[in-house]
Amino acid sequence: MFILVTYPLSVTVSAIAQIICRSLIKWREEKRRGKPARGHGVPRPRTLEDSRASILRKLDALARHTEREQLAQGWSRDETNDRMIPPG
């Protein structure tokens, strides 16, 4: 895997190589000690209530986003039945 990183022209190739080597050495030492990869720790176990709340938050956000799009397309909202009515 290659990552394109841009450095100022004043930084020499040997300086870039030193930076990369230090990063690789640090990663190898962490791996040897059994630490998880950086940024990919083990997620904490979630309770059923936490999972339910998370799903409901995501569904609410999706409904708001969809409603905004529909209103922009000319739909109208029926407040009595809490439904969206298509244009026409």
N, C-alpha and C positions, 0 to 999 in steps of 0.2 A: 504494500500500500504506500502510495506516495502522497505527501501533503505539500502543496505549493505554499511556500512562505516567502514573502518579499522582505528584504533587508535593505537598508540604505547602502549606497554604493561605497561608502567609506568602510563598511564592514568587509573584512577579507574572508576568503574561502576558509582559511584555517580557523578563524574565529567562529564561523558558522559550524565547522566540523567539531570544534570543542564544545559548543552549546549542545549539539546533537548527541555527542558522546556522553556528556554529563547526564542528559536526560535518559539515555538508554541505560547507563550504569545505575541511576536511581531506580528506574523501573525494574531492572533485574534484581536489585537488592530487596525491593518491596516484594517481588514475586517469591524470592527465596524465603522471606520471613512469613509468607503465607497471607499477606495482605491482599484484599480484593483489588481488582483493577481500579484505577482512579476513575471516579464518577460512576462506577457500576457496583456499588455496595449492595449488600443483601437487603431487600425491602423488608420492612417490619411487618409482622403478621397483622392483618386487619380484622376487626370484629365484624360481625354481620351488620350491625348498626352503622359502622363507618362505611362499609361497602354500599349499603342502601342509600345513605346520605350522599355519597359521591355520585352514584348513578342518578339520583334524583336531581342533583345540581347540574349534571351534564345534560339531562333531558330538558330541564328548564331553559338552559342556555340555548340548546338546539331549537326549542319552540320559539324563543324570542328572536333568534336569528331568522328562522323560517317566516315568522310573522312579519318581520321588517321587510324581507324580500317580497312577500306577497302584497303588502301594502304599497310598496313601490311599483308593483306591476298592476295596480288598480283594484285589488281585492278590497273588500270592506269587512269590518268586524261587526257581528251581531252580538251585542252585549247581553241580550236576554238569554240566548242559548249558548253563549261563549263559543261561537264557531266563526270560521272565516267563510265569507261568501265570495265566489269568483266573480270577475267582472262580467257584465252583460245581463 
